[in-house]
């Protein structure tokens, strides 16, 4: 006689005792601004969740705004590999694709070097297909971005890395989760990214619907759009063009906000709200 035995429950996800985040402004946390003028972002939010479940959890965030993939490899990858963390996240190369002159062959080679260095040094390497805001900027640079993401997918398959697909999430293409600079996510956008990485690591969902489109809202009127366009050009576009012309970067002279792999609550200088 055949019995209907229930299948055993899936094994619980492994505990993660340390996280190192590598990258540029996206991982630094712009534009998830805190009251003291610093940035939080998805990596800090993810670390807070991990720390709440694992005593002694350690976290480092080496990301610095404006960094190109070559700078990430030179300044962050070796440092991160030496930390021997359970989880390392790597997001880089998108700043390169937004430059007028971009050698995608060089970008692919540097990203490959980064993955080949980081994957053996940690328990789990996490890569991403970065989100893209609806609008003309995405359309102009879409071929480069998709070439970058194809490289990410290939490297992940060869080196056992996880890929978090933010590019394909309708919620993260919505202009409402992007800051006024149109380049960085708002606090809500960063919250959704943290949820995406959390679930990719096998953790139980806190927001199963993070990918779904946001509820519809009335579009802004013509006058409001023109005011927003003028403010964007004055406060963000023109300074960005100026930095490109002079060869400067928003990250020049900046150091990582969490350069050492320390217990999460021991952030130098202040404590980050979870």
N, C-alpha and C positions, 0 to 999 in steps of 0.2 A: 504494500500500500504506500503511495507516494504522499509525503507530507509537504506542506508549504512553509518551510522554514524561512524566517525573515533574514535578509542579508545583513551582515554585521555593519555597524555604523562606520563611516570613513574615519581613518585615524585623524587625531587632532593635528593642526598645523604645528610645525616645530617652533619651539620658543626661540626668539631672536634676542640676543643679549647686547648687540651693538649694531650701529648704523653709521655709514659714512656717505655723505652726499657730495657729488662732484659735478661742477658745471658752471653756468653763467647766471644771469639775473633771474631766470626762471626758477632756478633752484635756490638762489639766495633769498627769494621771497618777494621781490617787487611784483605788484604794488600793494601787498597786504600790509598796510601801514599800521603800526602800533602807536599808542598815545605818546610814547617817548621819542618818536621819530625814527625808530628802527623798523626793519621788516621782519615779518614772521614767515609765512609761506607754507607750502604743502609739506616740505621736508621737516620743518619744525612740528607741524601738526601730526605727521606720521610718527615722529620720534616721541611725541607726547603720548600717543596711544600705546606704543610699544613699551614705554617706560612705566605706564600705569599697570602693565601686566607682568613686567619682569623686573624684580628687584635688582638694583645695581646696573640697570641698563645704561649703556654709554653711547654718546652721539658726537659726531663731528660734521660740520658743514663747511667745506672748503670752497664753495662756489663764490665767484665774484662777478658782479655785473660787467657786461661788455666784453668778456673774454671770448676770443676765437678758439677754435679747436686746437691749434698749435700751442697757444698759451695754456690751455687746460692740460694738455699732455706734458708740457714742460714744467708747470708749476704745481699741478694738483695730483696727477695720476700716480707718480712714484710715491708721493707722501701717503696717498690713500692706500696703495698696495701694501705699504709697510705696516699699516695699522692692523691688518689681519681681521677685519670686521666680519660679522656674520652676513651682513647685507651691505652692498655698495650700490648706489644709484649713480648712473652716468647719463647726463643729458648735455650734448654739445654739438656744435656744427651749424646750428641754425643762424647764429650771427654771421657766419661766413656766407651762407646762402643769400643773406640780405645785402651783401656788399655788391656794388656795381661790377667789380672785377672779382670773380670767384673761380678758383681752380678746383673743380669738383673731384678731380682725380687725387689731388693733394688732400682734400678733406676726407675722402674715403680712406686713403692710406693712413692718415693720422688717427681716424676713428678706429681703424683696425688695430693700430699699435696700442691704443688705449684699452681696447677690449682684451687683446692678447695679454696685456700686463695685468689687468684687474681681475679677469675671470678666475685665474688659478689662485688668486690671493685671498679670496673671500668664500663664504659659504654659498652665497647667491648674488649674482650680478643682475641688476635691473636696468634695462634700457627703455627708451620711450620713443613713440611716434608723437612728436609735440603737437599741441593743439594749434589750430589756425582760425583766426577771426574772419568772419565773412567780410568781403570788401575787396577793393582793387589791389591792395598790397598782396593779399594771398594769391590772387589770380596772376599777378605779375611774376611772383617767385614760386608758384606751385610746381613747375617742372623740377627745379632744383630741390625743393623740399621733398618731393616724392622720390627723387633719386637718393637723397639722404636716407629716407625711411626704408627704401629697398635695401640699402647697405646695412641698416640697423637690423632688419629682419634676417638677412643672410648671416650676419655675425652672431646673432642670438642663436640661430639654428646650429651653427658650428661650435659654439662655446657653451651651450647650455644656459644661456641667459634668458630671463623673462623679458617680454616686451609688453609694455602697457600702451594700448592703442588709444591715445587721446585725440589724435587727428580724426578718427572716425566717430567720435562722440558728438551727436547733435547739440547737446547742452553746452559744449565748450566752443562751438562756433558762433554762439549767440553773442551779439555785441554787448549785451547787458552784463556779461561776466568779464568784460575787458575794461581796463582803466581808461581814463581820458587820453592817455598817450597812445592807445591802440596797439601797444606792443606787449603789455603785461596784464596778467589776470588780476581781478579784484579778489577780495577775501573769499567771496563765494566761489569763484573759480578755483582758487587754491584749495578750498575745502573739498571740492569735487575731485581734484587731482589726488589729494591725500587718500580719499576713499577708494579711488581707482587702484592706487598702488597697494593699499591695505588688502583689498580683495585679491589682487594678483598674487600676493604672498600667501594666499590660502586662509586668510582670516575671515571670521564671520562678518557679513555685511552689516554696516550701520545705516547705510542708505542704498538699498538695492537699485534705486532708480536714478543714480547719479548721471547716467548717460542720456536719459530721456530728455527730449526738448523741454525747455522752460515754458510755463503757461503763457499763452499769447497776451500781448498788451498793445495798447494803442501806439502806433508809431509817432515819434515826435513830428511836429509840424515843420513846414519849410523854414520859417524864421529860426526856430530852435536849432535845426540842423546847421544852418549857416553860421549861427553864433558858435556852435560846438566846433565847426570846421575852422573858424578863424582862431579860436582859442587853441585848438590842437596845433595849427601851423605856427602860431606865435610861441607857445610854451614848449613844444616838443619837436615838431618837424624841422624848424629852422636851426635850433641848437644841434639836432642830430646831423643835419647837413654840414653845419660848421665843423663838427668833430671829424666828419669824414674828410673834409677838405684839408684840415690841418693835421690829420693823422693821429688825433687824440681819441681816447676812449673814456666812457663814463666810469670805467673801473681803474683808471690810472691812479696810482698811489693808494689804492684801497687794499686792505688785507681781509682775509676770510673772517666771518663773524664768529665761527667756532673752529679754530684751527687745530684743536687738540681733541683726541678721543677721550672724553671725560664723562662721568655720570651726568645724566641729562639735567638734573637740578643744579649742577655746579657750573653753569655757564658763567664765564668770567664777566664781571661788570654788572650783570643783572640777571634776574630769572625771567624766562620767557613764559607767559601764560600758556597753559595747555588747552 
